[in-house]
Amino acid sequence: MIKICIVGNNTTTLLVGLKELAKLFNGDIIVELDCLSLVQALEPQTVNKSRLFSVTCDIKEALKHFKSHQINWVCRDQSKFAHCLADWASR
């Protein structure tokens, strides 16, 4: 099982990351996001009419390459370490 943590509403990062991961791995994954609107948009059976529609469709399609997936919302306080890493990596 692989766990992915995406900081902020970074849909492009998630999509690219899933596509790259699918080249190497197709098992179970957990995706943790601190963007509640994105988590809600990725729920099964959700009809998304937001500006995220196109990319959420692409993300849902990318998730099909894995044996199973779980999308979790984490509050920003819980993802503080990920924020620090992202800040450090962007320097």
Secondary structure as GFF3:
##gff-version 3
##sequence-region A 1 91
A	DSSP	beta_strand	2	6	.	.	.	ID=ss1
A	DSSP	alpha_helix	11	22	.	.	.	ID=ss2
A	DSSP	beta_strand	28	33	.	.	.	ID=ss3
A	DSSP	alpha_helix	36	41	.	.	.	ID=ss4
A	DSSP	alpha_helix	53	63	.	.	.	ID=ss5
A	DSSP	beta_strand	68	73	.	.	.	ID=ss6
A	DSSP	alpha_helix	80	89	.	.	.	ID=ss7
###
